[in-house]
Amino acid sequence: MTTPAPPWQRAARSRPAKPPLTRPAKPPLSRQAVVEAAMTVLTAEGLPAMSMRRVAQELRTGPASLYAHVSNRYELEDLVYDRIVGEVPLPEPDPARWQEQLTQLMRDTLAAFARYPGAARLTLARVPFTPNSLVYLEVMLALLRAGRLSDRTASFGIDLLSLYVSATGIEDTIHLEQGPTEEAVGERFARMRGYLQSLPADRFPNVVSMAGPLLAGGGDDRFEFGLDILVRGLAATVTQAR
């Protein structure tokens, strides 16, 4: 004969079992998922934070698991660079408008990298041969050849334009990282202008007389000025060659 269980045990046994606690299923890890996580980190925290470890945290996994899909941080940066380049609108080259199209392409390139804090640094010392970057290169070459530039001028011109856009983007990044308000920037420029104007005019006659123009104009004005000079300079090589 079995011994009856105490009533409190019988009550406990009669209660329905609680379902096991489960965590939300992690999305399957893939190369695309790694890039998406890297873009999330880049957008929220900037390029310096976009390490393999930080991206792995975003994916709720360990850094080692990322290496099955991305070989190292350099390759990850290439993939992120390719993703950003893919956001740049590309024109259909028109020989009658190639200068206008090239100018707009450079503006759009700067704007694409400006959307991601620090991403402009990805453009330096890097020759990526990723899908979107190759399409971008093809369009740039097509625009320059539509302007009848020589192969040498077109090739060197791409490097020159890319460096100009990269330098502008990096300088913009530095200004953003410093975080000054527009009012603070205005005050700083006023102090610099006052200092230049206070220099001995007999030793620095040009600096003193040009103190105003040296510090005039915003970043957009200066970028447009330089871009116009570069594009028209490239176009002038065709006239000179005749």
C-alpha positions as CSV (number, residue, x, y, z in Angstrom):
1,M,0.0,0.0,0.0
2,T,1.4,3.4,-1.0
3,T,1.5,6.1,1.5
4,P,-0.6,9.1,0.5
5,A,1.2,12.3,-0.2
6,P,0.6,15.3,2.0
7,P,-2.2,17.6,0.7
8,W,0.2,20.5,0.0
9,Q,2.3,18.2,-2.3
10,R,-0.7,16.9,-4.1
11,A,-1.8,20.5,-4.8
12,A,1.7,21.3,-6.1
13,R,1.7,18.3,-8.4
14,S,-1.7,19.2,-9.8
15,R,-0.6,22.7,-11.0
16,P,0.2,22.9,-14.7
17,A,3.9,23.0,-15.4
18,K,5.4,26.4,-16.3
19,P,6.7,26.7,-19.9
20,P,10.5,26.9,-20.0
21,L,11.9,30.4,-20.3
22,T,13.2,31.0,-23.8
23,R,15.1,33.9,-25.3
24,P,14.1,35.3,-28.7
25,A,15.8,33.4,-31.4
26,K,18.9,35.1,-32.8
27,P,18.8,35.8,-36.5
28,P,21.0,33.5,-38.5
29,L,24.5,34.8,-38.9
30,S,25.6,35.7,-42.4
31,R,27.9,38.1,-44.3
32,Q,24.9,40.4,-44.9
33,A,23.9,40.3,-41.2
34,V,27.5,41.2,-40.2
35,V,27.5,44.2,-42.6
36,E,24.1,45.3,-41.4
37,A,25.3,45.2,-37.8
38,A,28.4,47.1,-38.7
39,M,26.3,49.8,-40.4
40,T,24.2,50.1,-37.2
41,V,27.3,50.6,-35.1
42,L,28.8,53.0,-37.5
43,T,25.6,55.1,-37.6
44,A,25.1,55.2,-33.9
45,E,28.7,55.3,-32.6
46,G,31.0,56.3,-35.5
47,L,33.9,54.5,-37.3
48,P,36.3,54.1,-34.3
49,A,33.6,52.0,-32.5
50,M,33.1,49.7,-35.5
51,S,35.4,46.9,-34.2
52,M,34.8,43.1,-34.7
53,R,34.0,42.8,-31.0
54,R,31.5,45.6,-31.0
55,V,29.8,44.3,-34.1
56,A,29.6,40.8,-32.5
57,Q,28.0,42.4,-29.5
58,E,25.4,43.9,-31.8
59,L,24.7,40.4,-33.1
60,R,24.6,38.9,-29.7
61,T,27.5,36.5,-30.5
62,G,31.2,36.2,-30.0
63,P,33.8,37.9,-32.2
64,A,35.2,34.5,-33.3
65,S,31.9,33.6,-35.0
66,L,32.2,36.7,-37.3
67,Y,35.4,35.3,-38.9
68,A,33.4,32.6,-40.7
69,H,31.9,35.4,-42.8
70,V,34.4,38.3,-42.7
71,S,38.1,37.6,-42.6
72,N,39.1,40.7,-40.5
73,R,38.2,44.3,-39.8
74,Y,39.8,45.5,-43.0
75,E,37.5,43.4,-45.1
76,L,34.6,44.5,-42.9
77,E,35.5,48.1,-43.7
78,D,35.7,47.3,-47.4
79,L,32.2,45.9,-47.2
80,V,30.9,48.9,-45.3
81,Y,32.6,51.2,-47.8
82,D,30.9,49.3,-50.6
83,R,27.5,49.6,-49.0
84,I,27.9,53.4,-48.7
85,V,29.2,53.8,-52.3
86,G,26.1,51.9,-53.3
87,E,23.9,54.7,-51.9
88,V,25.4,57.3,-54.3
89,P,23.1,58.1,-57.2
90,L,24.9,57.4,-60.5
91,P,24.1,59.4,-63.6
92,E,23.8,58.1,-67.2
93,P,26.8,59.8,-68.8
94,D,25.9,62.6,-71.2
95,P,28.7,64.1,-73.2
96,A,26.9,67.4,-73.3
97,R,26.6,67.6,-69.5
98,W,29.6,65.6,-68.3
99,Q,31.0,68.5,-66.2
100,E,27.7,69.1,-64.5
101,Q,27.2,65.4,-63.9
102,L,30.7,64.9,-62.5
103,T,30.2,67.9,-60.2
104,Q,26.9,66.5,-58.9
105,L,28.4,63.0,-58.4
106,M,31.1,64.5,-56.2
107,R,28.5,66.3,-54.1
108,D,26.5,63.1,-53.8
109,T,29.5,61.1,-52.8
110,L,30.4,63.6,-50.0
111,A,26.8,63.6,-48.8
112,A,26.7,59.8,-48.7
113,F,29.7,59.5,-46.5
114,A,28.6,62.4,-44.3
115,R,25.6,60.3,-43.3
116,Y,27.9,58.0,-41.3
117,P,30.1,59.5,-38.6
118,G,33.8,59.1,-39.5
119,A,33.1,57.0,-42.7
120,A,35.0,59.4,-44.9
121,R,38.2,58.0,-43.3
122,L,37.4,54.7,-45.2
123,T,38.2,56.4,-48.5
124,L,41.9,57.0,-47.8
125,A,44.7,54.5,-48.8
126,R,42.1,52.1,-50.0
127,V,41.6,50.7,-53.5
128,P,38.5,48.5,-53.0
129,F,37.4,46.2,-55.8
130,T,34.0,45.5,-54.5
131,P,30.9,45.4,-56.6
132,N,29.5,48.8,-56.0
133,S,32.9,50.5,-56.0
134,L,33.6,49.0,-59.5
135,V,30.3,50.3,-60.8
136,Y,31.1,53.7,-59.3
137,L,34.6,53.6,-61.0
138,E,33.1,52.7,-64.3
139,V,30.7,55.6,-64.2
140,M,33.4,58.1,-63.3
141,L,35.6,56.9,-66.1
142,A,32.6,57.1,-68.5
143,L,32.0,60.7,-67.5
144,L,35.6,61.7,-68.0
145,R,35.9,60.0,-71.3
146,A,32.6,61.6,-72.3
147,G,34.5,64.8,-71.9
148,R,37.2,63.5,-74.3
149,L,39.9,63.5,-71.6
150,S,43.0,61.5,-72.3
151,D,43.3,58.1,-70.6
152,R,46.1,59.5,-68.4
153,T,44.1,62.6,-67.4
154,A,41.0,60.6,-66.7
155,S,42.9,58.1,-64.5
156,F,44.8,60.8,-62.6
157,G,41.7,63.0,-62.4
158,I,39.7,60.3,-60.6
159,D,42.5,60.1,-58.0
160,L,42.5,63.9,-57.6
161,L,38.8,64.3,-57.3
162,S,38.6,61.4,-54.8
163,L,41.3,62.8,-52.6
164,Y,39.5,66.2,-52.6
165,V,36.2,64.7,-51.6
166,S,37.9,62.5,-48.9
167,A,39.8,65.4,-47.4
168,T,36.7,67.5,-47.2
169,G,34.7,64.7,-45.6
170,I,37.5,64.0,-43.1
171,E,37.7,67.7,-42.1
172,D,33.9,67.8,-41.7
173,T,34.1,64.7,-39.5
174,I,36.8,66.4,-37.3
175,H,34.6,69.5,-36.9
176,L,31.6,67.3,-35.9
177,E,33.7,65.4,-33.4
178,Q,34.7,68.6,-31.8
179,G,31.0,69.5,-31.4
180,P,31.1,73.3,-31.5
181,T,27.9,75.2,-32.0
182,E,27.5,77.6,-34.9
183,E,27.7,80.5,-32.5
184,A,31.0,79.1,-31.0
185,V,32.5,78.7,-34.5
186,G,31.5,82.3,-35.4
187,E,33.2,83.5,-32.2
188,R,36.4,81.5,-32.9
189,F,36.6,82.9,-36.4
190,A,36.1,86.4,-35.1
191,R,39.0,85.9,-32.7
192,M,41.2,84.5,-35.4
193,R,40.3,87.4,-37.7
194,G,41.1,89.9,-35.0
195,Y,44.5,88.3,-34.4
196,L,45.5,88.3,-38.0
197,Q,44.5,92.0,-38.3
198,S,46.6,92.8,-35.2
199,L,49.8,91.5,-36.8
200,P,52.5,94.0,-37.8
201,A,51.5,95.2,-41.2
202,D,55.1,95.9,-42.2
203,R,56.0,92.2,-41.8
204,F,52.7,90.7,-42.9
205,P,51.0,93.2,-45.2
206,N,49.1,90.5,-47.2
207,V,47.9,88.6,-44.2
208,V,46.7,91.7,-42.5
209,S,44.9,93.1,-45.6
210,M,43.4,89.7,-46.4
211,A,42.3,88.8,-42.8
212,G,38.6,89.1,-43.8
213,P,38.6,87.1,-47.0
214,L,40.9,84.4,-45.5
215,L,38.2,83.5,-43.0
216,A,35.1,84.3,-45.1
217,G,32.7,81.7,-46.5
218,G,31.5,78.4,-45.1
219,G,32.6,74.9,-45.7
220,D,30.0,74.4,-48.5
221,D,31.2,77.5,-50.3
222,R,34.8,76.4,-50.2
223,F,34.0,72.9,-51.3
224,E,32.0,74.2,-54.3
225,F,34.8,76.6,-55.2
226,G,37.5,73.9,-55.2
227,L,35.3,71.4,-57.0
228,D,34.5,73.9,-59.8
229,I,38.3,74.6,-60.2
230,L,39.1,70.9,-60.4
231,V,36.4,70.0,-62.9
232,R,37.0,73.0,-65.2
233,G,40.8,72.3,-64.9
234,L,40.3,68.8,-66.1
235,A,38.1,70.1,-69.0
236,A,40.8,72.6,-69.9
237,T,43.3,69.8,-70.6
238,V,41.2,68.9,-73.7
239,T,41.4,72.4,-75.1
240,Q,45.1,72.6,-74.4
241,A,45.8,69.3,-76.2
242,R,44.3,70.6,-79.5
